[in-house]
Amino acid sequence: MPSRLRVAAIDFLNPAPLMWDFDHPPRTSMEVHSLITGSRLIDPPWPEDAWETASRATAAGTGHLFDPWVLGAPVMLEFMNEP
């Protein structure tokens, strides 16, 4: 008997169709969301320029490229704790 894997997923929507972001257009977020039953598509909790700001901080040695991701932790924890 085949079993089904149940997955809880949050997909953060890329806020704007940025011309330079060829890897993460909004359509990709929407398509991933449509493929995962029960997923939630939400606006990201970080500012729109988070990647650029983190890139500058990384280059200056004052931060890490993925520092803005910690802003997603409360959203992810809340989602994981839902019944």
N, C-alpha and C positions, 0 to 999 in steps of 0.2 A: 504494500500500500504506500503510495507516494506521500511524503510529508511536505508541509509547506513551512517555509521560513517566514516568521513575522518580524518585521523591521520597523522600528520607530525612527523617523527621519525628519530632520529640519533642513530645509533648503533655503539658504539666504539669497534673496534676489539681488542680482547686480542692479544697483539703483538707476543706472542710465546706460543707454546704448553708446558707450564710450568708443570712439573710433579706434583708439589704440589698444583696446582690450579684446584682441581677437580670440582669446581662449575662453573668455567668460561673458559672452553676450547674454542679455536677459532671456533670450530664447532658450539657451542651454538650461538655465534654472527652471524655466517653465516646463521644458520637456522632461527633465529629471523628476520634477514634482509629479507630472502626469503618469510616470512609470512606477511610482512607489505608492501603493495604496495606503492611505492614512497619513501620508507625509503632510507637512505643513510648510507652506511657502510664506516667508516673512521678510520684511525689510531688515537689513543688517543693523546691528546695534552700534556699528562704528561709523564715523563720518565718511562722506563720499570720497574725500581725498586721503583716506587712511593709508593706502598703498604708497602714494607719493611721499607722504610725511614719513612713513616707516622706512622707505628707501633712502631718503635723505639722512635720517638718523643712523641707519646702518652704515652708510658711506662715511659719516662723521665719527663713527665709533661710539655713538651715544645711545644706541638702541639696537633692536633686532627687527628684521623684516616682518616677523609675525607677532610683534607686540600688540597690535590692535585686536588680535584674536581673543585675548583675555576678556574683552568686552562682551564676547559671546557666551562666556561661561555661565552667567546667571540665567540667560535664556535657555541654554541647553540643560542646566540642572533643573529648572522649573519644568521643562518639557519631560525630562526623564522621570520626575516625581509625580507626574499626572497618572491617575488610575487607568 
